[in-house]
Amino acid sequence: MNEPLRDAVEDTSTRHRILVATADVLGRSGQTKLSLSEVALQAGVSRPTLYRWFASKGELLDAFGVYEREMFDTGISRATAGLRGTEKLDAALRFIVSYQHSYSGVRLVDIEPEVVIGQLGWIIPVMRARLEKLLTGSNAAVKAATAIRVAVSHYIVRSDDDDQFLAQLRHAVGIRQNT
């Protein structure tokens, strides 16, 4: 393997470890008290290595936001691959439930609710637009907005009943369940 390509592979691996470590540290400390030293320690890299990738806390947090969106988008794409119509929509809803249940940042709302609430203003429209693409009908926008608000409410006030969460999402978008 040529040297620049090998370096790029190693750099990507290091960058990924730093971003995964950022999720862990954010879950314990929140954004305000995020320590780059703690992130470096958690990632198993030196501080100079971390600073080579991310020059500041703000740059790391921006990259982490992109990383989170990419993780979500990749996961939902995998969950819905090859599906159509209601099956695709239902797979997306099931992914939302499982992602939110396993999401490492879910504790951030308990640590720094003001930060999370501040971010919801730009997160909700993005999530709504992505879900709306999976819906049909004249009221697709209303269904998407309702489902996203259900998801946000479950994020803020965490429920341990994934089946009920999924049932609420399905109801919001008009998927009828056979009982």
Secondary structure in CASP SS format (residue, H / E / C, confidence):
PFRMAT SS
TARGET T0000
AUTHOR 0000-0000-0000
METHOD secondary structure of the structure
MODEL  1
M C 1.00
N C 1.00
E H 1.00
P H 1.00
L H 1.00
R H 1.00
D H 1.00
A H 1.00
V H 1.00
E H 1.00
D H 1.00
T H 1.00
S H 1.00
T H 1.00
R H 1.00
H H 1.00
R H 1.00
I H 1.00
L H 1.00
V H 1.00
A H 1.00
T H 1.00
A H 1.00
D H 1.00
V H 1.00
L H 1.00
G H 1.00
R H 1.00
S H 1.00
G C 1.00
Q C 1.00
T C 1.00
K C 1.00
L C 1.00
S C 1.00
L H 1.00
S H 1.00
E H 1.00
V H 1.00
A H 1.00
L H 1.00
Q H 1.00
A H 1.00
G C 1.00
V C 1.00
S C 1.00
R H 1.00
P H 1.00
T H 1.00
L H 1.00
Y H 1.00
R H 1.00
W H 1.00
F C 1.00
A C 1.00
S C 1.00
K H 1.00
G H 1.00
E H 1.00
L H 1.00
L H 1.00
D H 1.00
A H 1.00
F H 1.00
G H 1.00
V H 1.00
Y H 1.00
E H 1.00
R H 1.00
E H 1.00
M H 1.00
F H 1.00
D H 1.00
T H 1.00
G H 1.00
I H 1.00
S H 1.00
R H 1.00
A H 1.00
T H 1.00
A C 1.00
G C 1.00
L C 1.00
R C 1.00
G H 1.00
T H 1.00
E H 1.00
K H 1.00
L H 1.00
D H 1.00
A H 1.00
A H 1.00
L H 1.00
R H 1.00
F H 1.00
I H 1.00
V H 1.00
S H 1.00
Y H 1.00
Q H 1.00
H H 1.00
S H 1.00
Y C 1.00
S H 1.00
G H 1.00
V H 1.00
R H 1.00
L H 1.00
V H 1.00
D H 1.00
I H 1.00
E C 1.00
P H 1.00
E H 1.00
V H 1.00
V H 1.00
I H 1.00
G H 1.00
Q H 1.00
L H 1.00
G H 1.00
W H 1.00
I H 1.00
I H 1.00
P H 1.00
V H 1.00
M H 1.00
R H 1.00
A H 1.00
R H 1.00
L H 1.00
E H 1.00
K C 1.00
L C 1.00
L C 1.00
T C 1.00
G C 1.00
S C 1.00
N C 1.00
A H 1.00
A H 1.00
V H 1.00
K H 1.00
A H 1.00
A H 1.00
T H 1.00
A H 1.00
I H 1.00
R H 1.00
V H 1.00
A H 1.00
V H 1.00
S H 1.00
H H 1.00
Y H 1.00
I H 1.00
V C 1.00
R C 1.00
S C 1.00
D C 1.00
D C 1.00
D H 1.00
D H 1.00
Q H 1.00
F H 1.00
L H 1.00
A H 1.00
Q H 1.00
L H 1.00
R H 1.00
H H 1.00
A H 1.00
V H 1.00
G C 1.00
I C 1.00
R C 1.00
Q C 1.00
N C 1.00
T C 1.00
END
